[in-house]
Amino acid sequence: MISTGGTSLIDGTSLRLPFRGWYLPNGADMENNGAMPDIVVDQKPDDEVADNDAQLRAAVMDLMRRLDDEGSTR
């Protein structure tokens, strides 16, 4: 995965150049390698139409579970 920066040229066109890369702690280059999410959530077109955010719901459920787990260890 890389970052690009851009600039406008005098003739009105623009130019973009890569200037930064991202690497995993083990040194693996993330370019052309997607990051695996901690929680995989299927997104369906019907959910978006119904204003149903499955990713947000999964995130809230995970955070609530973590809070419960933390409370049980105190």
C-alpha positions in Angstrom: 0.0 0.0 0.0 1.4 3.4 -0.9 0.5 7.0 -0.5 0.5 9.4 -3.3 0.9 13.1 -3.4 -0.3 15.4 -6.2 0.4 18.8 -7.7 -1.2 20.9 -10.4 1.0 21.8 -13.4 1.0 25.1 -15.1 -1.0 23.8 -18.1 -3.9 22.7 -15.8 -3.0 19.0 -15.7 -2.1 17.3 -12.5 0.7 14.9 -11.5 0.5 12.2 -8.8 3.6 10.4 -7.5 4.0 7.7 -4.8 5.9 8.9 -1.8 5.3 6.5 1.1 4.7 2.8 1.7 3.1 0.9 4.6 4.6 -2.2 6.1 3.5 -4.8 8.7 5.6 -5.2 11.9 7.3 -8.2 10.3 8.4 -6.0 7.4 5.9 -7.3 4.8 4.9 -4.7 2.3 1.2 -4.1 2.3 1.1 -3.0 -1.4 -1.2 -5.4 -3.3 -1.9 -7.2 0.0 -5.1 -6.2 1.8 -5.3 -6.0 5.6 -7.4 -8.7 7.2 -10.0 -7.1 9.5 -10.4 -8.3 13.1 -14.1 -8.8 12.5 -15.4 -9.8 9.1 -18.9 -8.4 8.4 -20.9 -9.2 5.3 -22.4 -6.1 3.8 -25.5 -6.5 1.6 -27.0 -3.8 -0.7 -30.3 -4.1 1.1 -28.8 -3.2 4.4 -27.5 0.1 3.0 -30.9 0.9 1.5 -32.6 0.1 4.9 -30.0 2.3 6.7 -28.8 -0.8 8.5 -25.1 -0.5 9.3 -23.9 -4.0 10.0 -20.3 -2.9 10.5 -21.3 -0.4 13.2 -23.6 -2.9 14.9 -20.7 -5.5 14.9 -18.3 -3.0 16.3 -20.6 -1.9 19.1 -21.3 -5.6 20.0 -17.6 -6.3 20.1 -16.9 -3.3 22.3 -19.7 -4.2 24.7 -18.4 -7.7 24.9 -14.9 -6.4 25.7 -16.3 -4.1 28.4 -18.1 -7.0 29.9 -15.0 -9.1 29.8 -13.0 -6.3 31.5 -15.6 -5.9 34.2 -15.5 -9.6 35.0 -11.8 -9.5 35.6 -11.9 -6.7 38.2 
